[in-house]
Amino acid sequence: MEGEPEIASQPQPEADSGRSPLVIGKVEIPPGKRVKVEIPVTRLPTGTTLSLPVAVVRGRYPGPCIWLSAAIHGDELNGVEIIRRVIRSLKTSYLHGTVLAVPVVNIFGLLEQSRYLPDRRDLNRSFPGSPRGSLAARLADIFMKEVVSHCTHGIDLHTAAIHRNNYPQIRANLNDPGTYAFAKAFGAPVVIHAGTRDGSLRESAAKRNIPTLLYEGGEALRFGEDAIQIGVDGARRVLAYLDMYTLDAPDEVPLAIESYETKWIRASRGGFWHRNIELGQRVSYKETLGFVTDAFGDKPTPARSPLEGCVIGYSQNPLIHQGDALVHIAKSQSLEG
């Protein structure tokens, strides 16, 4: 796990005054309005213009400004549906502050049903970007300038990578008191302390002193209702926690498992993976999680948990090679008693 980034001296953006001009993509949004803005990104070889779609919901009253983003990896779709449900329910007459919603950040990957951009770059390793860099760098730069620069808080929505499935979880810097309270307010079943990766959106936001949550839930190229509903409820809880919007907020915040250590269990041999556990299941030290066999089912080799914790992810592809990741476990003090 990588260490936390140094916090730069750049001040955190001020909360939306409800009266000051808010300009997104050269469009000025007055208080009490809901506007969809298309920010031009580039032209395809065919001459077709591709734009970054942003929904701006500006409340009638002053308050914080939060962004909701999804599909930074183009094949991760649950966040798109989470944002749709949250945004459709907001009424500007009750909203304090502003919500900037970007349901599809990686429009190129979405069209190709791919995690990556056309040049195979990972957009979430390209922040804060550059206006004269690669396509990924330019898109990251646009997102930082047009969205993040206006915000006091952020939530970035993800799923597991292809052929994997993730238990709904929040990843954040739990060593920062403000981010810790923000993460707990979301109410995901598991809250994990996670260092930022170089070039990630969360790292760039942290350098601007913006508390940012990364939500993981479900699998790529699928809508998973459980992960979607937990994400919708979490976003609504966060809006209530920030005193932005209390309508539709769930009454209770579930007791979450906290974890400061996670570990992938990897295959000791190649073969066919037979999983014995489910997402969210609590496992004990040395518990058998499944086994690997050859094509005839002979010579089963068990995979055992090296720690006591909760299953937060697993591989769904039964065909595996030696060293492949099989099961992801989050260690928890509460589970250790």
N, C-alpha and C positions, 0 to 999 in steps of 0.2 A: 504494500500500500504506500502510495506516495505521500510525502508530507504536505502540510497545508501551505498555500502560497503566502508570501509576505503581503501584508495589507498596505496598499499605497496610500499616500497622503491625500489623494483626490477625494473631495467631499462627496457624501451621499447626495443624490438628487433630492431636492425639496419636494414635499408633498404637493400635489395638485391644489392650487389655491381655489379652483372653481371659477376664477375670473381671468387669470392670465392666459395668453394665447397658447394653444396646443396645436402644433403643426406636424403632421405626419405625411410624408410623401408630398410635400407642398400643398397639402389640404389643411385648412384651419378648421378645427372642430370646436364649436362653442359648447359651453356647459349645457347639460340636459339633452344632448344629441347622441344618436347612434349612427355611425358612418362606416362604410366599407371602403377601404383604400387599396388600390393596386399600385405597388411600387415597382417600376420597371427594373429588371435585373440584367437581362441580356437578350440578344436575338439568336434563335437557332439558325443552323445553316440554311434552313428553308426560308428564313426571313421572318418567321413567327416570333413575336415578342413574348417572353416569359416574365411574369411579374410575381412579386411577393404579396400575397393577400393578407391584409391586416384588418380585423374588425375592431373599431374603437368605440367603446361604450363609456361616454363621459357623463358622470353623474351631475345632478343639479347642485349638489353640495360639495364643498371642498373635502379633500381626504387624500390618502395615499394613492400611488399609481402602481399597479401590478401587471406584469405580463404573464400570459399563459402561452406556452409554445409546445408544438408537437411535430412529429415527423422530421426532426433534424436528421434522423436516419429514415430514408424514404419508404422502407418496408415496415415501419413500426406505426400501426394504425389506431391502436386503442385511444391514444391521446387526441386524435382527430375527433372521435366521437365524444370524448369527455368534454372537449371545448365546445362542441356544438350544443350539447345539453346545457352546459353552464351558461353560455352566452344567451341562448334563447330565453332563459328564465329571468334574466336581469331586466329590471325596470329602472330607467334613468331617474324617475321621480323619487326613488327611494335610495339611490346609490350615492355614497359619499366617496368622491375620488374618481379614478379612471381605471378601466380594465382594457389592456391591449392584448388582443387574442390573435395568435398566428397559428392556425391549425396545421398548415403545411409549410415548414421552413425549407426543406429540401425538395423543391418542386420537381427537380430533375430526377431524383431517386424515386419519387412517388410514381412518375410516369413509367419508369422502367421496372417498378416493383423491386428496387434495389436499395440496399443500405447506403450506397456510395453515390458520388457525383459521376458524371460521364468520364472524368479523368481518373476515376478509381480513388479519389481522395475522400477521406472521412471528414465531413463538415465539422464534426465535434472535436476535431484535432486541428482546426484551422482558425480559431478565434484568437485575438480580436479581429484578425483579417487585415486587408490592405486594399485600397481602391485601385492599385495598379498590379496586384498579384494575380495568382491563379483564379480560376472560376470560384473555387471554394473560398479563397481569401476575400474575393470581392463580395460574395454573398454574405460571408460572416461580417464584413465591414458594414454593409448595408443594414444588417440586423442590429448591430451594436449602435449605429448612429440613429436609426429610425425608431427603434423600439427600446433597447436597454437604456439608452441615455436619458429617457424620460422617467424611468421607473425607480421606485423605492424598494420593491420586492419582485421576485420572479419564481415561477414554477415551470420546470422543463419536464415534459411527459415522454416516457420511453416504454418500450417492451423489451423482452429478451431478444437476443440475436436469433437468426434463422436456425431452426431445429432445436431450439431451447424454449423453456417455459419458466417464467418468474412468478413467484409469490408476490402479491402487492407489498411494496416496501418504499420507504423514503430513504434517500441517501443525502447526507448533508454534513457540514462541519459542526458536530455537536459540541466542540470545544468553545465555540462562540456563543455566548449566552442568548443573544438576540436570535440567531439562527436556530439554536436549540429549542427555544420556546415556539418559534415559527413551525419547526418540524413536528413538535408534539401536538400542536393545534390541528395539524392536518388529519391526524387520527388513523394513519395506516397501521396494519397489524404489526409491522416490524419497522423500527427506525434504526438506521445503521450509520455509524460515524464512518465517513469515507473521505479520504484525501482526494484532491482534485488532480486531474490529468492535464499535462501540458497541452495547451491549445483548446481546452474545452470551454464551452459557454460558461459553465459554473466557475471556472478559474477566472475568466475575464470579468465576470460580475463581482466575484469576491475582491478583486483588485480595485473595484469601484465602491467597495463597502456596501454592496447590495446583498442582503440575505437571500439566498437562492436554494430551492429544493429541487432535487431530481427524483421524480416518481418513476418507479419501474413496476410493471404489472402485465402479465400475459405473454403472448408469443407474437412473432412477426407474421404479417399478412393474414391476420385473423382479428375479428372482434370477439373479445372475451367479456361476457356480461358482468361477471364478478369483479374483474379488474377495472372495468369501466365504471361500475357503480361506486366502488370504493374511491376511485379517482374523482368522480363527480361530488360525492359527499365530502371528500377531503378539501376540494377547492372551495366548496360552500362554507365549510368550517373556517377555512383560512380567511375568507372575506368577512365573516362574522368576527373572527379574532382581531382583525385589523379595523373593526368598526366601520367597515365599508358597506356591508349589506347583510342584514340579518334574516331577511325573508328566505324561506326554504332551507335554512341551515339546520342540520341534524341537532337534536337536543343534547346528545351525549357524545363525548369523545372516548372511544374504546381504549382500554388499557393496552398499550403497545409493548412489545418486547424490544428492549434496547440492546444493541450489539456494538461492540468496538473491535470485533475481530470476525472475519469470515474466512472460509477455506473451501476451495474446490477439491473434491476427491477425484483422483485421476485413475485411469485404467492401468493396471500393472501388466496387461497383455492385450493383444488384439482379439477380436472375435465378435460375438453377439451379446449385447447388453440386455439383461433381464432385470428390470427395476422393481423393487419391493416397497417403495415408499411413495408418499404423495406430498404435494406442496403444502406447507404449513405444519407438517407433521413434526412432532418433537421426537428427537432420537437421543439415545444414550451413548456413552463412550463405548466404542467397539461393536456397536449394533450393526448387524448386516443390512446393508442398504439395497443389495441386489447382487447379481453374480454374472460373470462373463463365461461363455462356453464357446466351443467350436460349432460348426454348422450342424453337427449331429447331436449337440447337447451334451457332449462328453467333456470330462475334466473341468467341471464348474469351478471358477475361481471367485471367491466372495470379495466384495468391496465393503469395507467396514469404516464406520465413522471414527475419525481420530479425536473427536471432541463431542461434548454434550451440547445440543443446540436445537435449532429449528431449520427445516428444509426450506430454503428460499429460492431454489432453482434447480433444474436438472436438464440433461440432454434427452431429447425425444427420438433421436436417431439410434436404432438398435445396432447398427453396424459401426463398430468403433476400432480405432487403432491404439496401440500402446501409447499411453500418455494423454489420451483424450480426456477432457473434463466430463465427469459423469453426474455428480451431485454437488450442489453448493449449500454449505451449512453456515448459519450465523450463530456464533457463540453468544450466550446470554448469561449474565449473572443471575437473573431471576430463575433460570432453569437449573443453575448449579446450587440453588438454595443458599 
